[in-house]
Structures are given as C-alpha cells and as structure tokens.
Amino acid sequence: MAFETEPLFRDDAYKREFSGQVLGVNGRGGIILDQTAFYAAGGGQPGDTGQLSRADGVTIQIGATVYGEGKGEIVHVPMSGDNLPEPGETLSGAIDWSRRNRHMRMHTALHLLCSLVPFAVTGGSIGEAESRLDFDIEDAGAVEKDALSEQLMALVAKDHPITTRWITDAELDANPGLVRTMSVKPPTGSGRVRLVAIGDDGAIDLQPCGGTHVRSTVEIGAVSVAKIEKKGRQNRRIRIRLDDAE
Ligand SMILES: [Zn+2]
C-alpha cells in the first residue's frame, strides 16, 4: 500500500525544519512521514539529505530521499538500519541546508540557461558543484561559452523574481510550447501542473517544474558556463558551475 506524504518543499522551498508523523517503515528501512521538507529526487535534482530526530533525542541520518510506490509517497532512506522509528511516532526533521540551497541556486540557473539557449532540452542533472543541460543543437557555433556566461550573469544581476502557479492538465495540453524538456515529461495525471515563472509573468522563463528554486535570480550568485561539450552529432552538453564552489 502506498502512503501519501505532503511535500512541504513544494510551497516553501526555504523550509529547513519541520515535524512529521511516521506513517510506515518499508521493507528496506525507508521512513515514510505524513509530511516532509525533504525533496525527493526527481527532474534531475537530487533528493535531500539531513536528519530525523526521535522524541528521545536519538537522530537518524538520512542519506537520500526518493519517491516510493507512486509519486505521492516520499521515502527517507537512513544511512543505517539502527534506531528505526515506529509508525505513529512524531519525528523532527532538518534538511542539510547548505547542500539543498546550492541545488536551488543551480536549478534556478538552469532555467536561466534554458531561456538563453533556444533549442530543445534533451536531458540534464543538478549537482552541488556542477550542473548540466543537454540541448539538441545542430549548429555548434550557436552557443559560445564566454558570451553565455555573461548573459547568465546579466540575468542573475537583474534580480528577477521566481514565482509558481498551478494550471490544469488541459491548459498545459493547449500550450505545448511551455514544455522545453523532451526527456522529462511534466508530471501530469494529477489534474494540475505547477508552472515556475522567472520574471514578471514569466517574461524570462516559464515552464512546468516540480523542483526547488530560489526566490530571486540574484540569490544564484556568481555562476558561469564551465564547458560546452559535443555529445553525438546534434547534442551539446552545457555545464555550469557556481563560482563560490571549492
Ligand atoms: Zn525547475
């Protein structure tokens, strides 16, 4: 039976601490709560790490967060099988904020990159130190590393707001241009899809996305294009990095 977890990160990406009740512990020791601020891996963004604490103060280190049976169930994967909680217990949770915040900055920067490179996205992934998007680009000369870095930083400096709103599956079907990623289908089926807008009314970028983002582009900080690689005849992989990375 799949449980239903309220994803607190969806409405508040800045929530670092929360408490939740244990709904169950699965066969592999994964802990399922009624609500969580831990982002579950998806859309190229890694799941959160952090800790869950029991009422007696014992902490359980969480090494990964994933979806369980269906997209409604979020599973916190402990790093050890010791001290597993019982259903009904209330746990307090804290996500590893420095890691997650970097994912948020990176994720938002990838939206900006997407807005600057007018080609279809075929894949992507987010990391703490480096992230990438793959584009279907026939003309290799269409993108240039230094120019792209400058354009990215110009958008960051403009302090564009990032907001979300919900539309129905039907509205999305009527606007196929909203979907930039060919490999990652937007999460339809629940009847509604979350749109992430950058700039007033999505003037800079507007696309369906379930990930976590910063509130304003200026929070991304210093970002640059690290590398543009050729991957196959038409594929270009663009790697970006946050310039405060070690
Ligand atoms: Zn996103």
py3Dmol code that shows the C-alpha trace and the ligand (Angstrom):
import py3Dmol

protein = """\
ATOM      1  CA  MET A   1       0.000   0.000   0.000  1.00  0.00           C
ATOM      2  CA  ALA A   2       1.336   3.394  -0.911  1.00  0.00           C
ATOM      3  CA  PHE A   3       1.237   6.176   1.657  1.00  0.00           C
ATOM      4  CA  GLU A   4       0.553   9.838   0.971  1.00  0.00           C
ATOM      5  CA  THR A   5       3.206  12.378   2.027  1.00  0.00           C
ATOM      6  CA  GLU A   6       2.521  16.123   1.992  1.00  0.00           C
ATOM      7  CA  PRO A   7       5.507  17.688   0.143  1.00  0.00           C
ATOM      8  CA  LEU A   8       6.227  20.834   2.193  1.00  0.00           C
ATOM      9  CA  PHE A   9       9.070  21.828  -0.177  1.00  0.00           C
ATOM     10  CA  ARG A  10       6.580  22.464  -2.947  1.00  0.00           C
ATOM     11  CA  ASP A  11       5.005  25.538  -1.367  1.00  0.00           C
ATOM     12  CA  ASP A  12       8.020  26.582   0.687  1.00  0.00           C
ATOM     13  CA  ALA A  13      11.429  25.672  -0.718  1.00  0.00           C
ATOM     14  CA  TYR A  14      13.049  27.538   2.186  1.00  0.00           C
ATOM     15  CA  LYS A  15      11.604  25.297   4.885  1.00  0.00           C
ATOM     16  CA  ARG A  16      14.580  23.631   6.596  1.00  0.00           C
ATOM     17  CA  GLU A  17      12.942  22.183   9.716  1.00  0.00           C
ATOM     18  CA  PHE A  18       9.601  20.515  10.294  1.00  0.00           C
ATOM     19  CA  SER A  19       7.964  17.713  12.235  1.00  0.00           C
ATOM     20  CA  GLY A  20       6.083  14.776  10.825  1.00  0.00           C
ATOM     21  CA  GLN A  21       4.361  11.624  11.938  1.00  0.00           C
ATOM     22  CA  VAL A  22       5.679   8.220  10.846  1.00  0.00           C
ATOM     23  CA  LEU A  23       3.158   6.527   8.539  1.00  0.00           C
ATOM     24  CA  GLY A  24       5.324   3.483   7.959  1.00  0.00           C
ATOM     25  CA  VAL A  25       8.782   1.984   7.515  1.00  0.00           C
ATOM     26  CA  ASN A  26       9.186  -0.009   4.312  1.00  0.00           C
ATOM     27  CA  GLY A  27      10.945  -3.348   3.823  1.00  0.00           C
ATOM     28  CA  ARG A  28      14.300  -1.645   3.183  1.00  0.00           C
ATOM     29  CA  GLY A  29      14.100   0.583   6.279  1.00  0.00           C
ATOM     30  CA  GLY A  30      12.854   3.655   4.376  1.00  0.00           C
ATOM     31  CA  ILE A  31      10.872   6.022   6.587  1.00  0.00           C
ATOM     32  CA  ILE A  32       7.613   7.492   5.312  1.00  0.00           C
ATOM     33  CA  LEU A  33       6.116  10.529   7.077  1.00  0.00           C
ATOM     34  CA  ASP A  34       2.775  12.313   6.710  1.00  0.00           C
ATOM     35  CA  GLN A  35       4.652  15.459   5.616  1.00  0.00           C
ATOM     36  CA  THR A  36       8.244  16.379   4.823  1.00  0.00           C
ATOM     37  CA  ALA A  37      10.543  19.208   3.761  1.00  0.00           C
ATOM     38  CA  PHE A  38      12.975  16.647   2.237  1.00  0.00           C
ATOM     39  CA  TYR A  39      12.916  16.992  -1.567  1.00  0.00           C
ATOM     40  CA  ALA A  40      12.538  13.596  -3.255  1.00  0.00           C
ATOM     41  CA  ALA A  41      14.890  13.002  -6.207  1.00  0.00           C
ATOM     42  CA  GLY A  42      13.248  13.932  -9.484  1.00  0.00           C
ATOM     43  CA  GLY A  43      13.511  16.172 -12.536  1.00  0.00           C
ATOM     44  CA  GLY A  44      17.320  15.962 -12.446  1.00  0.00           C
ATOM     45  CA  GLN A  45      17.508  17.341  -8.894  1.00  0.00           C
ATOM     46  CA  PRO A  46      18.990  15.008  -6.248  1.00  0.00           C
ATOM     47  CA  GLY A  47      16.961  14.124  -3.163  1.00  0.00           C
ATOM     48  CA  ASP A  48      17.791  15.804   0.128  1.00  0.00           C
ATOM     49  CA  THR A  49      19.988  14.512   2.911  1.00  0.00           C
ATOM     50  CA  GLY A  50      19.727  15.500   6.576  1.00  0.00           C
ATOM     51  CA  GLN A  51      18.446  14.061   9.818  1.00  0.00           C
ATOM     52  CA  LEU A  52      15.280  12.932  11.541  1.00  0.00           C
ATOM     53  CA  SER A  53      15.194  13.047  15.354  1.00  0.00           C
ATOM     54  CA  ARG A  54      13.102  10.911  17.680  1.00  0.00           C
ATOM     55  CA  ALA A  55      11.462  12.318  20.822  1.00  0.00           C
ATOM     56  CA  ASP A  56      14.282  10.863  22.989  1.00  0.00           C
ATOM     57  CA  GLY A  57      16.846  12.845  21.004  1.00  0.00           C
ATOM     58  CA  VAL A  58      18.222   9.911  19.004  1.00  0.00           C
ATOM     59  CA  THR A  59      18.950  11.067  15.470  1.00  0.00           C
ATOM     60  CA  ILE A  60      18.632   9.108  12.261  1.00  0.00           C
ATOM     61  CA  GLN A  61      20.924  10.266   9.445  1.00  0.00           C
ATOM     62  CA  ILE A  62      19.130  10.375   6.085  1.00  0.00           C
ATOM     63  CA  GLY A  63      21.379   9.695   3.101  1.00  0.00           C
ATOM     64  CA  ALA A  64      18.816  10.004   0.310  1.00  0.00           C
ATOM     65  CA  THR A  65      15.178  10.896  -0.350  1.00  0.00           C
ATOM     66  CA  VAL A  66      13.240   9.190  -3.121  1.00  0.00           C
ATOM     67  CA  TYR A  67       9.684   8.558  -4.265  1.00  0.00           C
ATOM     68  CA  GLY A  68       8.212   5.259  -3.126  1.00  0.00           C
ATOM     69  CA  GLU A  69       5.231   3.496  -4.603  1.00  0.00           C
ATOM     70  CA  GLY A  70       3.786   6.238  -6.741  1.00  0.00           C
ATOM     71  CA  LYS A  71       4.552   9.933  -6.694  1.00  0.00           C
ATOM     72  CA  GLY A  72       2.545  10.528  -3.548  1.00  0.00           C
ATOM     73  CA  GLU A  73       4.843   8.643  -1.210  1.00  0.00           C
ATOM     74  CA  ILE A  74       8.190  10.124  -0.144  1.00  0.00           C
ATOM     75  CA  VAL A  75      10.764   7.772   1.381  1.00  0.00           C
ATOM     76  CA  HIS A  76      13.597   8.946   3.663  1.00  0.00           C
ATOM     77  CA  VAL A  77      16.445   6.454   3.302  1.00  0.00           C
ATOM     78  CA  PRO A  78      18.507   6.141   6.521  1.00  0.00           C
ATOM     79  CA  MET A  79      22.261   5.607   6.344  1.00  0.00           C
ATOM     80  CA  SER A  80      21.993   2.774   8.874  1.00  0.00           C
ATOM     81  CA  GLY A  81      19.266   0.357   9.915  1.00  0.00           C
ATOM     82  CA  ASP A  82      19.637   1.204  13.617  1.00  0.00           C
ATOM     83  CA  ASN A  83      17.070   3.110  15.677  1.00  0.00           C
ATOM     84  CA  LEU A  84      14.285   2.882  13.107  1.00  0.00           C
ATOM     85  CA  PRO A  85      11.094   4.592  14.355  1.00  0.00           C
ATOM     86  CA  GLU A  86       7.662   3.040  14.839  1.00  0.00           C
ATOM     87  CA  PRO A  87       4.534   4.076  12.957  1.00  0.00           C
ATOM     88  CA  GLY A  88       2.724   6.840  14.846  1.00  0.00           C
ATOM     89  CA  GLU A  89       5.903   8.421  16.260  1.00  0.00           C
ATOM     90  CA  THR A  90       6.450  12.117  15.667  1.00  0.00           C
ATOM     91  CA  LEU A  91       9.906  12.960  14.347  1.00  0.00           C
ATOM     92  CA  SER A  92      11.524  16.340  13.895  1.00  0.00           C
ATOM     93  CA  GLY A  93      13.406  16.757  10.656  1.00  0.00           C
ATOM     94  CA  ALA A  94      16.180  19.034   9.440  1.00  0.00           C
ATOM     95  CA  ILE A  95      17.478  19.017   5.890  1.00  0.00           C
ATOM     96  CA  ASP A  96      21.136  19.606   5.004  1.00  0.00           C
ATOM     97  CA  TRP A  97      20.503  23.209   4.035  1.00  0.00           C
ATOM     98  CA  SER A  98      23.871  24.162   2.531  1.00  0.00           C
ATOM     99  CA  ARG A  99      23.606  21.270   0.057  1.00  0.00           C
ATOM    100  CA  ARG A 100      19.927  21.947  -0.769  1.00  0.00           C
ATOM    101  CA  ASN A 101      20.470  25.689  -1.154  1.00  0.00           C
ATOM    102  CA  ARG A 102      23.179  25.001  -3.743  1.00  0.00           C
ATOM    103  CA  HIS A 103      20.739  22.724  -5.573  1.00  0.00           C
ATOM    104  CA  MET A 104      18.168  25.544  -5.557  1.00  0.00           C
ATOM    105  CA  ARG A 105      20.667  28.059  -6.932  1.00  0.00           C
ATOM    106  CA  MET A 106      21.826  25.582  -9.588  1.00  0.00           C
ATOM    107  CA  HIS A 107      18.301  24.576 -10.517  1.00  0.00           C
ATOM    108  CA  THR A 108      17.253  28.197 -10.995  1.00  0.00           C
ATOM    109  CA  ALA A 109      20.416  28.894 -13.013  1.00  0.00           C
ATOM    110  CA  LEU A 110      19.498  26.004 -15.338  1.00  0.00           C
ATOM    111  CA  HIS A 111      16.132  27.664 -16.008  1.00  0.00           C
ATOM    112  CA  LEU A 112      18.022  30.825 -16.992  1.00  0.00           C
ATOM    113  CA  LEU A 113      20.327  28.797 -19.226  1.00  0.00           C
ATOM    114  CA  CYS A 114      17.268  27.245 -20.813  1.00  0.00           C
ATOM    115  CA  SER A 115      15.871  30.721 -21.517  1.00  0.00           C
ATOM    116  CA  LEU A 116      19.116  31.781 -23.231  1.00  0.00           C
ATOM    117  CA  VAL A 117      19.595  28.721 -25.421  1.00  0.00           C
ATOM    118  CA  PRO A 118      16.625  28.467 -27.801  1.00  0.00           C
ATOM    119  CA  PHE A 119      16.866  24.751 -28.526  1.00  0.00           C
ATOM    120  CA  ALA A 120      15.111  21.674 -27.171  1.00  0.00           C
ATOM    121  CA  VAL A 121      16.454  20.257 -23.923  1.00  0.00           C
ATOM    122  CA  THR A 122      17.158  16.518 -24.077  1.00  0.00           C
ATOM    123  CA  GLY A 123      18.442  15.917 -20.562  1.00  0.00           C
ATOM    124  CA  GLY A 124      20.023  17.424 -17.512  1.00  0.00           C
ATOM    125  CA  SER A 125      21.227  16.967 -13.991  1.00  0.00           C
ATOM    126  CA  ILE A 126      21.898  19.075 -10.939  1.00  0.00           C
ATOM    127  CA  GLY A 127      24.835  18.759  -8.571  1.00  0.00           C
ATOM    128  CA  GLU A 128      26.291  20.835  -5.765  1.00  0.00           C
ATOM    129  CA  ALA A 129      29.441  21.790  -7.650  1.00  0.00           C
ATOM    130  CA  GLU A 130      28.356  21.464 -11.268  1.00  0.00           C
ATOM    131  CA  SER A 131      25.134  21.023 -13.222  1.00  0.00           C
ATOM    132  CA  ARG A 132      24.354  20.426 -16.864  1.00  0.00           C
ATOM    133  CA  LEU A 133      21.722  20.637 -19.556  1.00  0.00           C
ATOM    134  CA  ASP A 134      21.882  18.816 -22.880  1.00  0.00           C
ATOM    135  CA  PHE A 135      20.478  20.605 -25.916  1.00  0.00           C
ATOM    136  CA  ASP A 136      19.571  19.432 -29.373  1.00  0.00           C
ATOM    137  CA  ILE A 137      21.699  21.903 -31.356  1.00  0.00           C
ATOM    138  CA  GLU A 138      22.658  21.311 -34.950  1.00  0.00           C
ATOM    139  CA  ASP A 139      24.907  24.344 -35.352  1.00  0.00           C
ATOM    140  CA  ALA A 140      27.803  24.101 -32.888  1.00  0.00           C
ATOM    141  CA  GLY A 141      28.542  27.796 -33.391  1.00  0.00           C
ATOM    142  CA  ALA A 142      25.139  28.749 -31.985  1.00  0.00           C
ATOM    143  CA  VAL A 143      26.438  28.758 -28.422  1.00  0.00           C
ATOM    144  CA  GLU A 144      29.617  30.285 -27.090  1.00  0.00           C
ATOM    145  CA  LYS A 145      30.902  29.759 -23.555  1.00  0.00           C
ATOM    146  CA  ASP A 146      32.010  33.238 -22.508  1.00  0.00           C
ATOM    147  CA  ALA A 147      29.093  35.052 -24.135  1.00  0.00           C
ATOM    148  CA  LEU A 148      26.674  32.661 -22.442  1.00  0.00           C
ATOM    149  CA  SER A 149      28.344  33.228 -19.046  1.00  0.00           C
ATOM    150  CA  GLU A 150      27.934  36.981 -19.468  1.00  0.00           C
ATOM    151  CA  GLN A 151      24.284  36.629 -20.443  1.00  0.00           C
ATOM    152  CA  LEU A 152      23.673  34.366 -17.447  1.00  0.00           C
ATOM    153  CA  MET A 153      25.261  36.827 -15.023  1.00  0.00           C
ATOM    154  CA  ALA A 154      23.281  39.701 -16.538  1.00  0.00           C
ATOM    155  CA  LEU A 155      20.030  37.847 -15.794  1.00  0.00           C
ATOM    156  CA  VAL A 156      21.228  36.996 -12.268  1.00  0.00           C
ATOM    157  CA  ALA A 157      22.063  40.647 -11.568  1.00  0.00           C
ATOM    158  CA  LYS A 158      18.613  41.839 -12.721  1.00  0.00           C
ATOM    159  CA  ASP A 159      17.068  40.341  -9.576  1.00  0.00           C
ATOM    160  CA  HIS A 160      14.165  38.721 -11.428  1.00  0.00           C
ATOM    161  CA  PRO A 161      11.549  37.184  -9.110  1.00  0.00           C
ATOM    162  CA  ILE A 162      10.754  33.452  -9.281  1.00  0.00           C
ATOM    163  CA  THR A 163       7.126  32.521  -8.625  1.00  0.00           C
ATOM    164  CA  THR A 164       4.947  29.453  -9.067  1.00  0.00           C
ATOM    165  CA  ARG A 165       1.343  28.924 -10.067  1.00  0.00           C
ATOM    166  CA  TRP A 166      -0.813  25.944 -10.932  1.00  0.00           C
ATOM    167  CA  ILE A 167      -2.539  25.216 -14.235  1.00  0.00           C
ATOM    168  CA  THR A 168      -4.748  22.317 -15.240  1.00  0.00           C
ATOM    169  CA  ASP A 169      -3.510  19.445 -17.436  1.00  0.00           C
ATOM    170  CA  ALA A 170      -5.929  20.715 -20.100  1.00  0.00           C
ATOM    171  CA  GLU A 171      -4.368  24.196 -20.074  1.00  0.00           C
ATOM    172  CA  LEU A 172      -0.925  22.608 -20.441  1.00  0.00           C
ATOM    173  CA  ASP A 173      -2.102  20.448 -23.356  1.00  0.00           C
ATOM    174  CA  ALA A 174      -3.402  23.621 -25.011  1.00  0.00           C
ATOM    175  CA  ASN A 175       0.042  25.262 -24.635  1.00  0.00           C
ATOM    176  CA  PRO A 176       2.609  22.646 -25.724  1.00  0.00           C
ATOM    177  CA  GLY A 177       5.211  25.406 -26.141  1.00  0.00           C
ATOM    178  CA  LEU A 178       5.553  25.528 -22.359  1.00  0.00           C
ATOM    179  CA  VAL A 179       7.342  22.208 -22.328  1.00  0.00           C
ATOM    180  CA  ARG A 180      11.036  22.700 -23.059  1.00  0.00           C
ATOM    181  CA  THR A 181      12.336  19.351 -21.908  1.00  0.00           C
ATOM    182  CA  MET A 182      11.822  16.441 -24.277  1.00  0.00           C
ATOM    183  CA  SER A 183      13.217  13.796 -21.938  1.00  0.00           C
ATOM    184  CA  VAL A 184      11.464  14.891 -18.786  1.00  0.00           C
ATOM    185  CA  LYS A 185       7.709  14.879 -19.202  1.00  0.00           C
ATOM    186  CA  PRO A 186       5.915  17.263 -16.882  1.00  0.00           C
ATOM    187  CA  PRO A 187       4.155  15.491 -14.028  1.00  0.00           C
ATOM    188  CA  THR A 188       0.619  15.376 -15.426  1.00  0.00           C
ATOM    189  CA  GLY A 189      -2.082  12.983 -14.338  1.00  0.00           C
ATOM    190  CA  SER A 190      -2.986  14.614 -11.042  1.00  0.00           C
ATOM    191  CA  GLY A 191      -5.128  17.125 -12.938  1.00  0.00           C
ATOM    192  CA  ARG A 192      -2.812  20.063 -12.347  1.00  0.00           C
ATOM    193  CA  VAL A 193       0.751  21.056 -13.101  1.00  0.00           C
ATOM    194  CA  ARG A 194       2.967  23.561 -11.329  1.00  0.00           C
ATOM    195  CA  LEU A 195       4.405  26.305 -13.513  1.00  0.00           C
ATOM    196  CA  VAL A 196       7.609  28.051 -12.498  1.00  0.00           C
ATOM    197  CA  ALA A 197       7.890  31.633 -13.754  1.00  0.00           C
ATOM    198  CA  ILE A 198      11.024  33.769 -13.821  1.00  0.00           C
ATOM    199  CA  GLY A 199      10.479  37.490 -14.307  1.00  0.00           C
ATOM    200  CA  ASP A 200       7.131  39.290 -14.274  1.00  0.00           C
ATOM    201  CA  ASP A 201       4.507  36.964 -15.733  1.00  0.00           C
ATOM    202  CA  GLY A 202       7.258  34.539 -16.716  1.00  0.00           C
ATOM    203  CA  ALA A 203       8.865  37.054 -19.078  1.00  0.00           C
ATOM    204  CA  ILE A 204      12.290  35.379 -18.752  1.00  0.00           C
ATOM    205  CA  ASP A 205      11.253  31.727 -18.414  1.00  0.00           C
ATOM    206  CA  LEU A 206       8.011  29.856 -17.876  1.00  0.00           C
ATOM    207  CA  GLN A 207       7.818  26.079 -17.693  1.00  0.00           C
ATOM    208  CA  PRO A 208       6.316  23.231 -15.688  1.00  0.00           C
ATOM    209  CA  CYS A 209       8.690  22.117 -12.942  1.00  0.00           C
ATOM    210  CA  GLY A 210       8.408  20.302  -9.625  1.00  0.00           C
ATOM    211  CA  GLY A 211      11.852  21.233  -8.302  1.00  0.00           C
ATOM    212  CA  THR A 212      13.011  23.767  -5.724  1.00  0.00           C
ATOM    213  CA  HIS A 213      14.172  27.245  -6.766  1.00  0.00           C
ATOM    214  CA  VAL A 214      15.450  30.409  -5.116  1.00  0.00           C
ATOM    215  CA  ARG A 215      13.100  33.430  -4.779  1.00  0.00           C
ATOM    216  CA  SER A 216      15.099  35.803  -6.910  1.00  0.00           C
ATOM    217  CA  THR A 217      17.777  35.366  -9.549  1.00  0.00           C
ATOM    218  CA  VAL A 218      20.231  37.437  -7.521  1.00  0.00           C
ATOM    219  CA  GLU A 219      20.342  34.612  -4.946  1.00  0.00           C
ATOM    220  CA  ILE A 220      22.005  32.396  -7.561  1.00  0.00           C
ATOM    221  CA  GLY A 221      25.187  34.403  -7.083  1.00  0.00           C
ATOM    222  CA  ALA A 222      28.213  34.029  -9.327  1.00  0.00           C
ATOM    223  CA  VAL A 223      27.601  31.411 -11.989  1.00  0.00           C
ATOM    224  CA  SER A 224      29.418  30.622 -15.220  1.00  0.00           C
ATOM    225  CA  VAL A 225      29.474  28.203 -18.096  1.00  0.00           C
ATOM    226  CA  ALA A 226      32.292  25.765 -17.311  1.00  0.00           C
ATOM    227  CA  LYS A 227      32.281  23.814 -20.536  1.00  0.00           C
ATOM    228  CA  ILE A 228      30.333  23.116 -23.720  1.00  0.00           C
ATOM    229  CA  GLU A 229      30.797  19.543 -24.931  1.00  0.00           C
ATOM    230  CA  LYS A 230      29.750  17.797 -28.097  1.00  0.00           C
ATOM    231  CA  LYS A 231      27.738  14.678 -27.285  1.00  0.00           C
ATOM    232  CA  GLY A 232      26.783  12.998 -30.527  1.00  0.00           C
ATOM    233  CA  ARG A 233      26.041  14.728 -33.809  1.00  0.00           C
ATOM    234  CA  GLN A 234      23.411  17.155 -32.583  1.00  0.00           C
ATOM    235  CA  ASN A 235      23.769  17.120 -28.860  1.00  0.00           C
ATOM    236  CA  ARG A 236      25.610  19.815 -26.924  1.00  0.00           C
ATOM    237  CA  ARG A 237      26.147  19.442 -23.197  1.00  0.00           C
ATOM    238  CA  ILE A 238      26.434  22.755 -21.362  1.00  0.00           C
ATOM    239  CA  ARG A 239      27.977  22.573 -17.895  1.00  0.00           C
ATOM    240  CA  ILE A 240      27.602  25.403 -15.413  1.00  0.00           C
ATOM    241  CA  ARG A 241      29.219  25.964 -12.034  1.00  0.00           C
ATOM    242  CA  LEU A 242      28.693  28.230  -9.055  1.00  0.00           C
ATOM    243  CA  ASP A 243      31.846  30.237  -8.721  1.00  0.00           C
ATOM    244  CA  ASP A 244      31.998  30.017  -4.949  1.00  0.00           C
ATOM    245  CA  ALA A 245      32.458  26.229  -5.287  1.00  0.00           C
ATOM    246  CA  GLU A 246      35.593  24.763  -3.721  1.00  0.00           C
TER     247      GLU A 246
END
"""
ligand_1 = """\
1
ZN
Zn 12.812 23.995 -12.015
"""
view = py3Dmol.view(width=600, height=400)
view.addModel(protein, "pdb")
view.setStyle({"model": 0}, {"cartoon": {"style": "trace"}})
view.addModel(ligand_1, "xyz")
view.setStyle({"model": 1}, {"stick": {}})
view.zoomTo()
view.show()
